[in-house]
Amino acid sequence: MKKTTGNLLDILKSATSIDDYFKKVEDNMINTSLAEELNNIILNKNLKTSKLFSEANIDRSYGYDILNNKKHPSRNKLLALLFAMHLSDDEVQTLLKTTGYPQLYAKDTRDSIILFAFHNNYSLDQVNDALYDMGFETLS
């Protein structure tokens, strides 16, 4: 049964050792890499990697290094890639959470622009224009 983060913290605080903790919660731990998640999306959505890298303004060799788990992109580069994948805001939040990247935070002005853009199916160029117009760093 999946436990909440609060439940996990309570178990962690009462554990006699880190091994004891992991034995109790192993089914609740994140065990996926960014590369695995991205490759699954590419496969499931039948996406072309060369087109993705081009749309995300990511160098092809760097993109393949990401997919082969040799490089770990900045959050901005990852978000650019996710825009090229045309993911929903929910898919993006889940991927960020399960791969250890900070989720987009609606109370943060820049993040809320990006969330709005995902929710409304903006292209990378459109979200970059919106960020620039509001005085924020663009994704690429």
Stockholm file with secondary structure:
# STOCKHOLM 1.0

chainA/1-140         MKKTTGNLLDILKSATSIDDYFKKVEDNMINTSLAEELNNIILNKNLKTSKLFSEANIDRSYGYDILNNKKHPSRNKLLALLFAMHLSDDEVQTLLKTTGYPQLYAKDTRDSIILFAFHNNYSLDQVNDALYDMGFETLS
#=GR chainA/1-140 SS CCCCHHHHHHHHHHCSSHHHHHHHHGGGSCCCCHHHHHHHHHHHTTCCHHHHHHHTTCCHHHHHHHHTTSCCCCHHHHHHHHHHTTCCHHHHHHHHHHTTCCCCCTTSHHHHHHHHHHHTTCCHHHHHHHHHHTTCCCCC
#=GC SS_cons         CCCCHHHHHHHHHHCSSHHHHHHHHGGGSCCCCHHHHHHHHHHHTTCCHHHHHHHTTCCHHHHHHHHTTSCCCCHHHHHHHHHHTTCCHHHHHHHHHHTTCCCCCTTSHHHHHHHHHHHTTCCHHHHHHHHHHTTCCCCC
//
